[in-house]
Amino acid sequence: MDALLIVGMIGSIYVAGWLAEHRGRSFKIWAWIAAFIGPLAFVVLLFPNLRRRNSS
């Protein structure tokens, strides 16, 4: 059970960083944020997409 929790936490770090990168933010910064606050880092989805704004 503990191993599954650890794998889930590491997965959420990667996913939060990936989502942040695709929204025009830094992968590294959001991965570290996710490492400290866990799945709450998915708050990045609430922020505006910077790439969409730059491409118009």
PQR file of N, CA, C, O and H, with PARSE charges and radii, in Angstrom:
ATOM      1  N   MET A   1       0.827  -1.194   0.000 -0.4000 1.5000
ATOM      2  CA  MET A   1       0.000   0.000   0.000 -0.0000 2.0000
ATOM      3  C   MET A   1       0.872   1.259   0.000  0.5500 1.7000
ATOM      4  O   MET A   1       0.567   2.227  -0.696 -0.5500 1.4000
ATOM      5  N   ASP A   2       1.944   1.244   0.773 -0.4000 1.5000
ATOM      6  CA  ASP A   2       2.827   2.409   0.823 -0.0000 2.0000
ATOM      7  C   ASP A   2       3.508   2.648  -0.525  0.5500 1.7000
ATOM      8  O   ASP A   2       3.672   3.791  -0.951 -0.5500 1.4000
ATOM      9  H   ASP A   2       2.191   0.458   1.339  0.4000 1.0000
ATOM     10  N   ALA A   3       3.901   1.568  -1.187 -0.4000 1.5000
ATOM     11  CA  ALA A   3       4.563   1.706  -2.491 -0.0000 2.0000
ATOM     12  C   ALA A   3       3.600   2.319  -3.509  0.5500 1.7000
ATOM     13  O   ALA A   3       4.011   3.128  -4.341 -0.5500 1.4000
ATOM     14  H   ALA A   3       3.768   0.639  -0.841  0.4000 1.0000
ATOM     15  N   LEU A   4       2.343   1.944  -3.447 -0.4000 1.5000
ATOM     16  CA  LEU A   4       1.347   2.487  -4.360 -0.0000 2.0000
ATOM     17  C   LEU A   4       1.147   3.978  -4.120  0.5500 1.7000
ATOM     18  O   LEU A   4       0.989   4.744  -5.070 -0.5500 1.4000
ATOM     19  H   LEU A   4       2.010   1.287  -2.771  0.4000 1.0000
ATOM     20  N   LEU A   5       1.153   4.388  -2.871 -0.4000 1.5000
ATOM     21  CA  LEU A   5       1.024   5.802  -2.531 -0.0000 2.0000
ATOM     22  C   LEU A   5       2.217   6.600  -3.053  0.5500 1.7000
ATOM     23  O   LEU A   5       2.047   7.696  -3.587 -0.5500 1.4000
ATOM     24  H   LEU A   5       1.281   3.766  -2.099  0.4000 1.0000
ATOM     25  N   ILE A   6       3.401   6.063  -2.902 -0.4000 1.5000
ATOM     26  CA  ILE A   6       4.611   6.746  -3.378 -0.0000 2.0000
ATOM     27  C   ILE A   6       4.591   6.877  -4.896  0.5500 1.7000
ATOM     28  O   ILE A   6       4.924   7.934  -5.432 -0.5500 1.4000
ATOM     29  H   ILE A   6       3.539   5.173  -2.468  0.4000 1.0000
ATOM     30  N   VAL A   7       4.207   5.819  -5.587 -0.4000 1.5000
ATOM     31  CA  VAL A   7       4.122   5.874  -7.049 -0.0000 2.0000
ATOM     32  C   VAL A   7       3.083   6.909  -7.479  0.5500 1.7000
ATOM     33  O   VAL A   7       3.311   7.648  -8.437 -0.5500 1.4000
ATOM     34  H   VAL A   7       3.937   4.960  -5.152  0.4000 1.0000
ATOM     35  N   GLY A   8       1.963   6.969  -6.793 -0.4000 1.5000
ATOM     36  CA  GLY A   8       0.933   7.960  -7.106 -0.0000 2.0000
ATOM     37  C   GLY A   8       1.417   9.384  -6.884  0.5500 1.7000
ATOM     38  O   GLY A   8       1.109  10.271  -7.681 -0.5500 1.4000
ATOM     39  H   GLY A   8       1.778   6.369  -6.015  0.4000 1.0000
ATOM     40  N   MET A   9       2.165   9.615  -5.820 -0.4000 1.5000
ATOM     41  CA  MET A   9       2.682  10.952  -5.541 -0.0000 2.0000
ATOM     42  C   MET A   9       3.704  11.374  -6.592  0.5500 1.7000
ATOM     43  O   MET A   9       3.685  12.515  -7.052 -0.5500 1.4000
ATOM     44  H   MET A   9       2.415   8.895  -5.173  0.4000 1.0000
ATOM     45  N   ILE A  10       4.589  10.466  -6.971 -0.4000 1.5000
ATOM     46  CA  ILE A  10       5.575  10.782  -8.000 -0.0000 2.0000
ATOM     47  C   ILE A  10       4.885  11.026  -9.332  0.5500 1.7000
ATOM     48  O   ILE A  10       5.282  11.912 -10.089 -0.5500 1.4000
ATOM     49  H   ILE A  10       4.604   9.538  -6.597  0.4000 1.0000
ATOM     50  N   GLY A  11       3.864  10.250  -9.617 -0.4000 1.5000
ATOM     51  CA  GLY A  11       3.092  10.458 -10.847 -0.0000 2.0000
ATOM     52  C   GLY A  11       2.414  11.809 -10.866  0.5500 1.7000
ATOM     53  O   GLY A  11       2.368  12.460 -11.910 -0.5500 1.4000
ATOM     54  H   GLY A  11       3.542   9.530  -9.003  0.4000 1.0000
ATOM     55  N   SER A  12       1.881  12.248  -9.727 -0.4000 1.5000
ATOM     56  CA  SER A  12       1.211  13.545  -9.685 -0.0000 2.0000
ATOM     57  C   SER A  12       2.210  14.690  -9.854  0.5500 1.7000
ATOM     58  O   SER A  12       1.856  15.743 -10.385 -0.5500 1.4000
ATOM     59  H   SER A  12       1.918  11.719  -8.879  0.4000 1.0000
ATOM     60  N   ILE A  13       3.441  14.500  -9.413 -0.4000 1.5000
ATOM     61  CA  ILE A  13       4.481  15.514  -9.621 -0.0000 2.0000
ATOM     62  C   ILE A  13       4.732  15.684 -11.113  0.5500 1.7000
ATOM     63  O   ILE A  13       4.787  16.804 -11.621 -0.5500 1.4000
ATOM     64  H   ILE A  13       3.729  13.645  -8.981  0.4000 1.0000
ATOM     65  N   TYR A  14       4.884  14.565 -11.808 -0.4000 1.5000
ATOM     66  CA  TYR A  14       5.144  14.633 -13.244 -0.0000 2.0000
ATOM     67  C   TYR A  14       3.949  15.233 -13.999  0.5500 1.7000
ATOM     68  O   TYR A  14       4.128  16.084 -14.870 -0.5500 1.4000
ATOM     69  H   TYR A  14       4.839  13.655 -11.395  0.4000 1.0000
ATOM     70  N   VAL A  15       2.742  14.790 -13.664 -0.4000 1.5000
ATOM     71  CA  VAL A  15       1.553  15.277 -14.373 -0.0000 2.0000
ATOM     72  C   VAL A  15       1.348  16.774 -14.141  0.5500 1.7000
ATOM     73  O   VAL A  15       1.005  17.498 -15.076 -0.5500 1.4000
ATOM     74  H   VAL A  15       2.597  14.099 -12.956  0.4000 1.0000
ATOM     75  N   ALA A  16       1.551  17.244 -12.922 -0.4000 1.5000
ATOM     76  CA  ALA A  16       1.408  18.677 -12.639 -0.0000 2.0000
ATOM     77  C   ALA A  16       2.434  19.488 -13.431  0.5500 1.7000
ATOM     78  O   ALA A  16       2.105  20.546 -13.968 -0.5500 1.4000
ATOM     79  H   ALA A  16       1.829  16.656 -12.162  0.4000 1.0000
ATOM     80  N   GLY A  17       3.663  19.005 -13.507 -0.4000 1.5000
ATOM     81  CA  GLY A  17       4.689  19.682 -14.296 -0.0000 2.0000
ATOM     82  C   GLY A  17       4.362  19.684 -15.773  0.5500 1.7000
ATOM     83  O   GLY A  17       4.546  20.692 -16.455 -0.5500 1.4000
ATOM     84  H   GLY A  17       3.931  18.145 -13.071  0.4000 1.0000
ATOM     85  N   TRP A  18       3.878  18.559 -16.267 -0.4000 1.5000
ATOM     86  CA  TRP A  18       3.507  18.444 -17.679 -0.0000 2.0000
ATOM     87  C   TRP A  18       2.354  19.391 -18.022  0.5500 1.7000
ATOM     88  O   TRP A  18       2.389  20.074 -19.046 -0.5500 1.4000
ATOM     89  H   TRP A  18       3.729  17.740 -15.712  0.4000 1.0000
ATOM     90  N   LEU A  19       1.341  19.426 -17.165 -0.4000 1.5000
ATOM     91  CA  LEU A  19       0.215  20.336 -17.397 -0.0000 2.0000
ATOM     92  C   LEU A  19       0.673  21.794 -17.381  0.5500 1.7000
ATOM     93  O   LEU A  19       0.245  22.599 -18.208 -0.5500 1.4000
ATOM     94  H   LEU A  19       1.313  18.872 -16.334  0.4000 1.0000
ATOM     95  N   ALA A  20       1.543  22.120 -16.436 -0.4000 1.5000
ATOM     96  CA  ALA A  20       2.047  23.492 -16.350 -0.0000 2.0000
ATOM     97  C   ALA A  20       2.817  23.868 -17.614  0.5500 1.7000
ATOM     98  O   ALA A  20       2.655  24.968 -18.142 -0.5500 1.4000
ATOM     99  H   ALA A  20       1.891  21.466 -15.764  0.4000 1.0000
ATOM    100  N   GLU A  21       3.646  22.956 -18.090 -0.4000 1.5000
ATOM    101  CA  GLU A  21       4.435  23.226 -19.291 -0.0000 2.0000
ATOM    102  C   GLU A  21       3.532  23.455 -20.504  0.5500 1.7000
ATOM    103  O   GLU A  21       3.801  24.335 -21.321 -0.5500 1.4000
ATOM    104  H   GLU A  21       3.777  22.062 -17.660  0.4000 1.0000
ATOM    105  N   HIS A  22       2.489  22.686 -20.619 -0.4000 1.5000
ATOM    106  CA  HIS A  22       1.576  22.842 -21.749 -0.0000 2.0000
ATOM    107  C   HIS A  22       0.691  24.078 -21.622  0.5500 1.7000
ATOM    108  O   HIS A  22       0.012  24.459 -22.576 -0.5500 1.4000
ATOM    109  H   HIS A  22       2.270  21.971 -19.954  0.4000 1.0000
ATOM    110  N   ARG A  23       0.698  24.694 -20.460 -0.4000 1.5000
ATOM    111  CA  ARG A  23      -0.054  25.931 -20.260 -0.0000 2.0000
ATOM    112  C   ARG A  23       0.880  27.142 -20.249  0.5500 1.7000
ATOM    113  O   ARG A  23       0.466  28.246 -19.894 -0.5500 1.4000
ATOM    114  H   ARG A  23       1.249  24.384 -19.685  0.4000 1.0000
ATOM    115  N   GLY A  24       2.153  26.931 -20.642 -0.4000 1.5000
ATOM    116  CA  GLY A  24       3.095  28.037 -20.791 -0.0000 2.0000
ATOM    117  C   GLY A  24       3.848  28.385 -19.528  0.5500 1.7000
ATOM    118  O   GLY A  24       4.386  29.486 -19.412 -0.5500 1.4000
ATOM    119  H   GLY A  24       2.490  26.034 -20.931  0.4000 1.0000
ATOM    120  N   ARG A  25       3.897  27.479 -18.592 -0.4000 1.5000
ATOM    121  CA  ARG A  25       4.612  27.726 -17.342 -0.0000 2.0000
ATOM    122  C   ARG A  25       5.793  26.769 -17.203  0.5500 1.7000
ATOM    123  O   ARG A  25       5.949  25.843 -18.000 -0.5500 1.4000
ATOM    124  H   ARG A  25       3.461  26.584 -18.686  0.4000 1.0000
ATOM    125  N   SER A  26       6.611  26.996 -16.200 -0.4000 1.5000
ATOM    126  CA  SER A  26       7.821  26.208 -16.010 -0.0000 2.0000
ATOM    127  C   SER A  26       7.521  24.819 -15.433  0.5500 1.7000
ATOM    128  O   SER A  26       6.864  24.683 -14.401 -0.5500 1.4000
ATOM    129  H   SER A  26       6.484  27.748 -15.553  0.4000 1.0000
ATOM    130  N   PHE A  27       8.026  23.785 -16.136 -0.4000 1.5000
ATOM    131  CA  PHE A  27       7.866  22.414 -15.660 -0.0000 2.0000
ATOM    132  C   PHE A  27       8.527  22.240 -14.306  0.5500 1.7000
ATOM    133  O   PHE A  27       7.932  21.686 -13.382 -0.5500 1.4000
ATOM    134  H   PHE A  27       8.560  23.895 -16.974  0.4000 1.0000
ATOM    135  N   LYS A  28       9.780  22.724 -14.189 -0.4000 1.5000
ATOM    136  CA  LYS A  28      10.547  22.520 -12.955 -0.0000 2.0000
ATOM    137  C   LYS A  28       9.886  23.170 -11.744  0.5500 1.7000
ATOM    138  O   LYS A  28       9.781  22.552 -10.684 -0.5500 1.4000
ATOM    139  H   LYS A  28      10.263  23.175 -14.940  0.4000 1.0000
ATOM    140  N   ILE A  29       9.448  24.395 -11.899 -0.4000 1.5000
ATOM    141  CA  ILE A  29       8.847  25.104 -10.764 -0.0000 2.0000
ATOM    142  C   ILE A  29       7.590  24.386 -10.304  0.5500 1.7000
ATOM    143  O   ILE A  29       7.403  24.179  -9.105 -0.5500 1.4000
ATOM    144  H   ILE A  29       9.534  24.897 -12.760  0.4000 1.0000
ATOM    145  N   TRP A  30       6.724  24.001 -11.237 -0.4000 1.5000
ATOM    146  CA  TRP A  30       5.474  23.352 -10.856 -0.0000 2.0000
ATOM    147  C   TRP A  30       5.699  21.932 -10.364  0.5500 1.7000
ATOM    148  O   TRP A  30       4.923  21.437  -9.547 -0.5500 1.4000
ATOM    149  H   TRP A  30       6.876  24.169 -12.211  0.4000 1.0000
ATOM    150  N   ALA A  31       6.735  21.271 -10.839 -0.4000 1.5000
ATOM    151  CA  ALA A  31       7.062  19.947 -10.308 -0.0000 2.0000
ATOM    152  C   ALA A  31       7.493  20.070  -8.846  0.5500 1.7000
ATOM    153  O   ALA A  31       7.109  19.245  -8.016 -0.5500 1.4000
ATOM    154  H   ALA A  31       7.366  21.674 -11.503  0.4000 1.0000
ATOM    155  N   TRP A  32       8.283  21.090  -8.528 -0.4000 1.5000
ATOM    156  CA  TRP A  32       8.686  21.302  -7.137 -0.0000 2.0000
ATOM    157  C   TRP A  32       7.484  21.684  -6.261  0.5500 1.7000
ATOM    158  O   TRP A  32       7.367  21.229  -5.123 -0.5500 1.4000
ATOM    159  H   TRP A  32       8.594  21.760  -9.202  0.4000 1.0000
ATOM    160  N   ILE A  33       6.613  22.507  -6.793 -0.4000 1.5000
ATOM    161  CA  ILE A  33       5.401  22.863  -6.050 -0.0000 2.0000
ATOM    162  C   ILE A  33       4.593  21.602  -5.759  0.5500 1.7000
ATOM    163  O   ILE A  33       4.099  21.414  -4.648 -0.5500 1.4000
ATOM    164  H   ILE A  33       6.709  22.877  -7.718  0.4000 1.0000
ATOM    165  N   ALA A  34       4.462  20.746  -6.762 -0.4000 1.5000
ATOM    166  CA  ALA A  34       3.719  19.497  -6.574 -0.0000 2.0000
ATOM    167  C   ALA A  34       4.413  18.588  -5.559  0.5500 1.7000
ATOM    168  O   ALA A  34       3.747  17.869  -4.814 -0.5500 1.4000
ATOM    169  H   ALA A  34       4.862  20.899  -7.665  0.4000 1.0000
ATOM    170  N   ALA A  35       5.738  18.616  -5.525 -0.4000 1.5000
ATOM    171  CA  ALA A  35       6.466  17.793  -4.557 -0.0000 2.0000
ATOM    172  C   ALA A  35       6.176  18.246  -3.130  0.5500 1.7000
ATOM    173  O   ALA A  35       6.133  17.427  -2.212 -0.5500 1.4000
ATOM    174  H   ALA A  35       6.280  19.201  -6.130  0.4000 1.0000
ATOM    175  N   PHE A  36       5.978  19.545  -2.944 -0.4000 1.5000
ATOM    176  CA  PHE A  36       5.727  20.058  -1.601 -0.0000 2.0000
ATOM    177  C   PHE A  36       4.258  20.005  -1.193  0.5500 1.7000
ATOM    178  O   PHE A  36       3.944  19.683  -0.047 -0.5500 1.4000
ATOM    179  H   PHE A  36       6.013  20.210  -3.690  0.4000 1.0000
ATOM    180  N   ILE A  37       3.357  20.317  -2.125 -0.4000 1.5000
ATOM    181  CA  ILE A  37       1.945  20.371  -1.718 -0.0000 2.0000
ATOM    182  C   ILE A  37       1.105  19.234  -2.297  0.5500 1.7000
ATOM    183  O   ILE A  37      -0.097  19.155  -2.048 -0.5500 1.4000
ATOM    184  H   ILE A  37       3.612  20.578  -3.056  0.4000 1.0000
ATOM    185  N   GLY A  38       1.737  18.363  -3.065 -0.4000 1.5000
ATOM    186  CA  GLY A  38       1.043  17.191  -3.575 -0.0000 2.0000
ATOM    187  C   GLY A  38       0.045  17.523  -4.661  0.5500 1.7000
ATOM    188  O   GLY A  38       0.249  18.454  -5.440 -0.5500 1.4000
ATOM    189  H   GLY A  38       2.714  18.428  -3.268  0.4000 1.0000
ATOM    190  N   PRO A  39      -1.033  16.766  -4.714 -0.5600 1.5000
ATOM    191  CA  PRO A  39      -2.020  16.933  -5.786  0.2800 2.0000
ATOM    192  C   PRO A  39      -2.689  18.306  -5.809  0.5500 1.7000
ATOM    193  O   PRO A  39      -3.348  18.643  -6.792 -0.5500 1.4000
ATOM    194  N   LEU A  40      -2.542  19.087  -4.777 -0.4000 1.5000
ATOM    195  CA  LEU A  40      -3.106  20.439  -4.796 -0.0000 2.0000
ATOM    196  C   LEU A  40      -2.436  21.321  -5.843  0.5500 1.7000
ATOM    197  O   LEU A  40      -2.943  22.395  -6.165 -0.5500 1.4000
ATOM    198  H   LEU A  40      -2.007  18.813  -3.978  0.4000 1.0000
ATOM    199  N   ALA A  41      -1.308  20.879  -6.372 -0.4000 1.5000
ATOM    200  CA  ALA A  41      -0.614  21.647  -7.408 -0.0000 2.0000
ATOM    201  C   ALA A  41      -1.409  21.687  -8.705  0.5500 1.7000
ATOM    202  O   ALA A  41      -1.077  22.459  -9.605 -0.5500 1.4000
ATOM    203  H   ALA A  41      -0.896  20.007  -6.111  0.4000 1.0000
ATOM    204  N   PHE A  42      -2.435  20.883  -8.815 -0.4000 1.5000
ATOM    205  CA  PHE A  42      -3.262  20.917 -10.018 -0.0000 2.0000
ATOM    206  C   PHE A  42      -4.054  22.214 -10.114  0.5500 1.7000
ATOM    207  O   PHE A  42      -4.840  22.395 -11.044 -0.5500 1.4000
ATOM    208  H   PHE A  42      -2.705  20.257  -8.083  0.4000 1.0000
ATOM    209  N   VAL A  43      -3.853  23.105  -9.168 -0.4000 1.5000
ATOM    210  CA  VAL A  43      -4.445  24.442  -9.228 -0.0000 2.0000
ATOM    211  C   VAL A  43      -3.934  25.186 -10.469  0.5500 1.7000
ATOM    212  O   VAL A  43      -4.514  26.192 -10.877 -0.5500 1.4000
ATOM    213  H   VAL A  43      -3.214  22.958  -8.413  0.4000 1.0000
ATOM    214  N   VAL A  44      -2.854  24.687 -11.059 -0.4000 1.5000
ATOM    215  CA  VAL A  44      -2.325  25.288 -12.292 -0.0000 2.0000
ATOM    216  C   VAL A  44      -3.397  25.302 -13.381  0.5500 1.7000
ATOM    217  O   VAL A  44      -3.350  26.141 -14.281 -0.5500 1.4000
ATOM    218  H   VAL A  44      -2.383  23.870 -10.727  0.4000 1.0000
ATOM    219  N   LEU A  45      -4.341  24.406 -13.312 -0.4000 1.5000
ATOM    220  CA  LEU A  45      -5.422  24.373 -14.300 -0.0000 2.0000
ATOM    221  C   LEU A  45      -6.345  25.584 -14.184  0.5500 1.7000
ATOM    222  O   LEU A  45      -7.057  25.916 -15.132 -0.5500 1.4000
ATOM    223  H   LEU A  45      -4.379  23.725 -12.581  0.4000 1.0000
ATOM    224  N   LEU A  46      -6.335  26.239 -13.032 -0.4000 1.5000
ATOM    225  CA  LEU A  46      -7.190  27.402 -12.836 -0.0000 2.0000
ATOM    226  C   LEU A  46      -6.581  28.681 -13.394  0.5500 1.7000
ATOM    227  O   LEU A  46      -7.284  29.673 -13.592 -0.5500 1.4000
ATOM    228  H   LEU A  46      -5.757  25.969 -12.262  0.4000 1.0000
ATOM    229  N   PHE A  47      -5.270  28.661 -13.650 -0.4000 1.5000
ATOM    230  CA  PHE A  47      -4.593  29.831 -14.167 -0.0000 2.0000
ATOM    231  C   PHE A  47      -4.792  29.940 -15.674  0.5500 1.7000
ATOM    232  O   PHE A  47      -4.985  28.928 -16.348 -0.5500 1.4000
ATOM    233  H   PHE A  47      -4.699  27.856 -13.489  0.4000 1.0000
ATOM    234  N   PRO A  48      -4.749  31.143 -16.202 -0.5600 1.5000
ATOM    235  CA  PRO A  48      -4.933  31.297 -17.652  0.2800 2.0000
ATOM    236  C   PRO A  48      -3.806  30.631 -18.438  0.5500 1.7000
ATOM    237  O   PRO A  48      -2.671  30.524 -17.975 -0.5500 1.4000
ATOM    238  N   ASN A  49      -4.158  30.194 -19.631 -0.4000 1.5000
ATOM    239  CA  ASN A  49      -3.199  29.552 -20.511 -0.0000 2.0000
ATOM    240  C   ASN A  49      -2.340  30.637 -21.167  0.5500 1.7000
ATOM    241  O   ASN A  49      -2.849  31.434 -21.955 -0.5500 1.4000
ATOM    242  H   ASN A  49      -5.080  30.282 -20.008  0.4000 1.0000
ATOM    243  N   LEU A  50      -1.057  30.672 -20.850 -0.4000 1.5000
ATOM    244  CA  LEU A  50      -0.163  31.698 -21.391 -0.0000 2.0000
ATOM    245  C   LEU A  50       0.172  31.454 -22.858  0.5500 1.7000
ATOM    246  O   LEU A  50       0.415  32.411 -23.593 -0.5500 1.4000
ATOM    247  H   LEU A  50      -0.644  30.024 -20.210  0.4000 1.0000
ATOM    248  N   ARG A  51       0.191  30.229 -23.292 -0.4000 1.5000
ATOM    249  CA  ARG A  51       0.534  29.941 -24.686 -0.0000 2.0000
ATOM    250  C   ARG A  51      -0.550  30.419 -25.627  0.5500 1.7000
ATOM    251  O   ARG A  51      -0.239  30.923 -26.707 -0.5500 1.4000
ATOM    252  H   ARG A  51      -0.007  29.452 -22.695  0.4000 1.0000
ATOM    253  N   ARG A  52      -1.786  30.281 -25.264 -0.4000 1.5000
ATOM    254  CA  ARG A  52      -2.871  30.716 -26.134 -0.0000 2.0000
ATOM    255  C   ARG A  52      -2.807  32.220 -26.325  0.5500 1.7000
ATOM    256  O   ARG A  52      -3.056  32.722 -27.421 -0.5500 1.4000
ATOM    257  H   ARG A  52      -2.039  29.871 -24.387  0.4000 1.0000
ATOM    258  N   ARG A  53      -2.476  32.941 -25.263 -0.4000 1.5000
ATOM    259  CA  ARG A  53      -2.389  34.392 -25.326 -0.0000 2.0000
ATOM    260  C   ARG A  53      -1.240  34.829 -26.216  0.5500 1.7000
ATOM    261  O   ARG A  53      -1.381  35.811 -26.945 -0.5500 1.4000
ATOM    262  H   ARG A  53      -2.275  32.533 -24.372  0.4000 1.0000
ATOM    263  N   ASN A  54      -0.103  34.135 -26.186 -0.4000 1.5000
ATOM    264  CA  ASN A  54       1.068  34.521 -26.969 -0.0000 2.0000
ATOM    265  C   ASN A  54       0.933  34.173 -28.447  0.5500 1.7000
ATOM    266  O   ASN A  54       1.559  34.821 -29.286 -0.5500 1.4000
ATOM    267  H   ASN A  54       0.011  33.337 -25.594  0.4000 1.0000
ATOM    268  N   SER A  55       0.138  33.173 -28.780 -0.4000 1.5000
ATOM    269  CA  SER A  55       0.059  32.733 -30.167 -0.0000 2.0000
ATOM    270  C   SER A  55      -0.902  33.569 -31.005  0.5500 1.7000
ATOM    271  O   SER A  55      -0.912  33.423 -32.227 -0.5500 1.4000
ATOM    272  H   SER A  55      -0.370  32.647 -28.098  0.4000 1.0000
ATOM    273  N   SER A  56      -1.713  34.443 -30.397 -0.4000 1.5000
ATOM    274  CA  SER A  56      -2.660  35.219 -31.197 -0.0000 2.0000
ATOM    275  C   SER A  56      -2.089  36.508 -31.695  0.5500 1.7000
ATOM    276  O   SER A  56      -2.776  37.263 -32.383 -0.5500 1.4000
ATOM    277  H   SER A  56      -1.705  34.562 -29.404  0.4000 1.0000
TER
END
